[in-house]
Amino acid sequence: MGALKIPEIGKAGSTEAPKVDENFEALNAILDSENKVKGSGVAAETLEGKNLKKETVKGEHLAKETIKRAELAAESKPFTWYKPLAIATEESRTNVAFGTLTTADEIKEVVLPENGLIAIGYIAVWKSSGAATARASIFLGSSQIKRTGATAPEGIETAGTGTNEFSQLTTAPGTGLTATTSGTSLVSTGQVLGNNITGAGGMCYVFAAAGTYNVSIQFKSASGSVTVKERKLWVGVSGV
């Protein structure tokens, strides 16, 4: 940049005003070409949020695709929770085949990416009209979840533990679901997601082929009916 052109007092504006414009143009040229702040030249924690004025950096001032969404997703691998279910309604099912209750314990259209993982949490209280005839299992679509069996992976289900007495049913890492012989109701604040007798339980983690799944808890009874109430279901996916 050359020397600034200083307007002279007393001379015509037609000759002096352009000098001001030329000075600003010269300054803008410097800022646009030589005064850019590059990411590699900014020391860690140099810029703090509290020192930036509101709306100092606006999206409209960022070059299109400066940071690409695909690049962020590839690095961050976030964990996504789907809207959970809370169903207080007491409902029964009389059927020897697995299926959902009238108000289904089901979260639909769960998107699982390649090499992703589904986290499933469930808790309820249930009972059967017959002697421990009730069964419960987790399903991805129409497929019952599996674990390693004696020779090959096999569907896993949990048996009810009592007759006409409510007890707790919850998810567990290695068994899908686990049942207890007590726990006739749930508390609204501060209850753990686990077996109230042995301490087992928690989230059940499932892997599967990439795709879109309906995650559900399904019930059946070898005879009579199974009744379930105070139901809560959570589903999350990693790697979306």
C-alpha positions as CSV (number, residue, x, y, z in Angstrom):
1,M,0.0,0.0,0.0
2,G,1.3,3.4,-1.0
3,A,1.1,6.6,1.1
4,L,-2.4,7.7,2.1
5,K,-3.8,10.5,0.1
6,I,-4.8,13.4,2.5
7,P,-7.7,15.6,1.4
8,E,-6.8,19.3,1.5
9,I,-9.1,21.7,3.3
10,G,-10.5,24.4,1.0
11,K,-10.2,22.5,-2.2
12,A,-13.2,21.3,-4.2
13,G,-14.9,18.1,-3.0
14,S,-14.8,16.8,-6.5
15,T,-11.1,16.4,-6.3
16,E,-10.7,15.6,-2.6
17,A,-13.6,13.1,-1.9
18,P,-12.1,10.6,-4.3
19,K,-8.9,10.6,-2.2
20,V,-11.0,9.3,0.8
21,D,-12.6,6.6,-1.4
22,E,-9.2,5.5,-2.7
23,N,-7.8,5.2,0.9
24,F,-10.7,2.9,1.9
25,E,-10.3,0.8,-1.2
26,A,-6.6,0.3,-0.4
27,L,-7.3,-0.7,3.2
28,N,-10.0,-3.2,2.0
29,A,-7.5,-4.7,-0.4
30,I,-5.1,-5.3,2.4
31,L,-7.7,-6.9,4.7
32,D,-9.1,-9.1,1.9
33,S,-5.7,-10.5,0.8
34,E,-3.2,-10.3,3.6
35,N,-5.1,-10.1,6.8
36,K,-7.0,-13.3,6.8
37,V,-7.0,-15.3,10.0
38,K,-6.1,-18.9,9.2
39,G,-7.0,-21.8,11.5
40,S,-3.4,-23.0,11.7
41,G,-2.4,-19.6,13.0
42,V,-4.8,-19.4,15.9
43,A,-3.4,-20.5,19.2
44,A,-5.6,-22.8,21.4
45,E,-8.1,-20.9,23.5
46,T,-7.1,-17.6,21.8
47,L,-10.8,-16.8,21.1
48,E,-13.2,-17.4,23.9
49,G,-16.9,-17.2,23.6
50,K,-17.2,-14.5,26.3
51,N,-14.9,-12.2,24.2
52,L,-17.0,-12.5,21.0
53,K,-19.8,-10.1,20.5
54,K,-23.2,-11.6,19.8
55,E,-23.7,-12.5,16.2
56,T,-20.0,-11.5,15.4
57,V,-19.8,-14.6,13.2
58,K,-22.9,-15.3,11.2
59,G,-23.6,-18.3,9.0
60,E,-24.1,-16.1,6.0
61,H,-20.5,-14.9,6.3
62,L,-19.0,-18.4,6.2
63,A,-18.1,-19.8,2.8
64,K,-20.4,-22.5,1.6
65,E,-19.2,-26.0,2.7
66,T,-16.2,-24.6,4.6
67,I,-16.8,-27.5,7.0
68,K,-18.6,-30.3,5.3
69,R,-21.3,-32.2,7.2
70,A,-19.9,-35.5,5.9
71,E,-16.5,-34.8,7.3
72,L,-18.0,-33.9,10.7
73,A,-20.2,-37.1,10.8
74,A,-17.2,-39.3,9.9
75,E,-15.2,-38.0,12.8
76,S,-17.9,-37.4,15.5
77,K,-19.9,-40.6,15.3
78,P,-22.7,-39.3,17.6
79,F,-25.1,-41.2,19.7
80,T,-28.8,-40.6,18.8
81,W,-31.7,-41.2,21.1
82,Y,-35.2,-41.7,19.7
83,K,-38.3,-40.4,21.5
84,P,-38.9,-42.7,24.4
85,L,-42.2,-44.4,25.4
86,A,-43.9,-44.2,28.7
87,I,-47.1,-46.3,28.9
88,A,-48.9,-46.6,32.2
89,T,-51.8,-48.5,30.8
90,E,-52.3,-52.0,32.1
91,E,-52.9,-54.4,29.1
92,S,-53.2,-58.1,28.6
93,R,-52.4,-60.5,25.8
94,T,-53.8,-64.0,25.3
95,N,-51.8,-65.7,22.6
96,V,-49.2,-68.5,22.3
97,A,-47.3,-66.5,19.7
98,F,-45.2,-63.4,20.3
99,G,-46.8,-60.0,19.6
100,T,-47.1,-56.5,21.0
101,L,-49.8,-55.4,23.4
102,T,-52.7,-53.3,22.2
103,T,-50.7,-50.2,22.9
104,A,-47.4,-51.4,21.5
105,D,-44.1,-51.1,23.4
106,E,-42.5,-50.2,20.1
107,I,-40.2,-47.4,18.7
108,K,-40.4,-47.3,14.9
109,E,-38.0,-46.5,12.1
110,V,-34.8,-46.7,14.1
111,V,-32.0,-46.2,11.6
112,L,-28.9,-48.3,12.1
113,P,-25.8,-47.4,10.0
114,E,-23.2,-49.8,9.0
115,N,-21.3,-51.1,12.0
116,G,-23.7,-49.3,14.3
117,L,-25.1,-50.4,17.7
118,I,-28.6,-50.3,19.1
119,A,-29.0,-49.6,22.8
120,I,-32.4,-50.8,24.2
121,G,-33.7,-50.0,27.7
122,Y,-37.0,-51.3,29.1
123,I,-38.7,-51.7,32.4
124,A,-42.2,-52.7,33.4
125,V,-44.2,-54.8,35.9
126,W,-46.0,-57.9,34.6
127,K,-47.8,-61.1,35.7
128,S,-49.3,-64.2,34.1
129,S,-52.6,-65.9,34.8
130,G,-51.0,-69.4,34.7
131,A,-48.0,-70.7,36.6
132,A,-45.1,-68.8,35.1
133,T,-46.4,-69.2,31.6
134,A,-45.7,-65.7,30.4
135,R,-42.8,-65.0,28.1
136,A,-41.2,-61.7,26.9
137,S,-38.6,-60.9,24.3
138,I,-37.1,-58.0,22.3
139,F,-37.7,-57.9,18.5
140,L,-36.1,-56.0,15.7
141,G,-38.9,-55.9,13.2
142,S,-40.2,-59.5,13.0
143,S,-36.9,-61.0,14.2
144,Q,-36.3,-62.0,17.8
145,I,-32.9,-60.9,19.2
146,K,-30.4,-63.7,19.6
147,R,-27.4,-64.7,21.7
148,T,-24.8,-67.5,21.3
149,G,-26.4,-70.9,21.9
150,A,-24.9,-74.4,22.3
151,T,-24.2,-74.6,18.5
152,A,-25.5,-71.4,16.9
153,P,-27.1,-68.1,17.9
154,E,-30.7,-68.6,19.2
155,G,-33.6,-66.4,20.1
156,I,-33.7,-65.3,23.7
157,E,-36.8,-64.8,25.8
158,T,-37.5,-64.3,29.5
159,A,-40.1,-66.3,31.5
160,G,-42.4,-64.8,34.0
161,T,-41.7,-65.7,37.6
162,G,-45.1,-65.9,39.3
163,T,-48.8,-66.4,39.0
164,N,-51.2,-63.4,39.4
165,E,-48.5,-61.5,41.2
166,F,-46.9,-58.4,39.6
167,S,-43.1,-58.4,39.5
168,Q,-40.5,-56.4,37.7
169,L,-39.3,-57.0,34.1
170,T,-36.3,-55.1,32.7
171,T,-33.6,-55.2,30.1
172,A,-30.2,-56.9,30.8
173,P,-27.0,-56.9,28.7
174,G,-26.6,-60.6,28.2
175,T,-30.1,-61.9,28.3
176,G,-32.2,-59.2,26.6
177,L,-34.7,-59.1,29.4
178,T,-34.6,-60.4,33.0
179,A,-37.5,-61.0,35.4
180,T,-37.7,-60.9,39.2
181,T,-40.0,-62.4,41.8
182,S,-40.9,-59.0,43.3
183,G,-41.3,-55.3,42.5
184,T,-45.1,-54.8,42.2
185,S,-44.7,-51.2,41.0
186,L,-42.2,-48.6,39.9
187,V,-41.3,-45.3,41.5
188,S,-41.5,-42.1,39.5
189,T,-38.1,-40.6,40.6
190,G,-34.7,-42.3,41.0
191,Q,-35.3,-46.0,40.1
192,V,-32.4,-47.8,38.5
193,L,-32.8,-49.8,35.3
194,G,-32.0,-53.2,36.7
195,N,-33.0,-56.3,38.6
196,N,-34.1,-55.4,42.1
197,I,-33.0,-58.7,43.5
198,T,-29.6,-59.5,42.1
199,G,-28.6,-56.1,40.7
200,A,-28.4,-57.5,37.1
201,G,-29.9,-55.5,34.3
202,G,-29.4,-52.3,32.4
203,M,-29.2,-51.5,28.7
204,C,-29.1,-54.3,26.2
205,Y,-26.8,-53.6,23.2
206,V,-27.6,-55.2,19.9
207,F,-25.7,-55.2,16.6
208,A,-27.4,-55.9,13.3
209,A,-27.1,-55.3,9.5
210,A,-27.4,-51.7,8.5
211,G,-31.1,-50.8,8.0
212,T,-34.2,-49.4,9.5
213,Y,-35.9,-51.3,12.3
214,N,-38.9,-51.2,14.5
215,V,-37.7,-52.0,18.0
216,S,-40.4,-53.7,20.2
217,I,-41.0,-55.7,23.3
218,Q,-43.3,-58.6,22.6
219,F,-45.2,-61.0,24.8
220,K,-46.9,-64.5,24.7
221,S,-48.3,-67.0,27.1
222,A,-48.3,-70.8,26.8
223,S,-51.7,-70.7,28.5
224,G,-54.0,-68.0,29.9
225,S,-52.8,-64.4,29.6
226,V,-49.9,-62.1,30.3
227,T,-50.6,-58.7,31.8
228,V,-48.2,-55.7,31.7
229,K,-48.3,-52.2,33.1
230,E,-46.0,-49.2,33.9
231,R,-44.0,-49.7,30.8
232,K,-41.0,-47.6,29.7
233,L,-38.9,-48.1,26.6
234,W,-35.7,-46.2,25.5
235,V,-33.8,-46.8,22.2
236,G,-30.6,-45.1,21.0
237,V,-28.2,-45.7,18.1
238,S,-24.5,-45.1,17.8
239,G,-22.7,-44.2,14.6
240,V,-25.5,-42.3,12.9
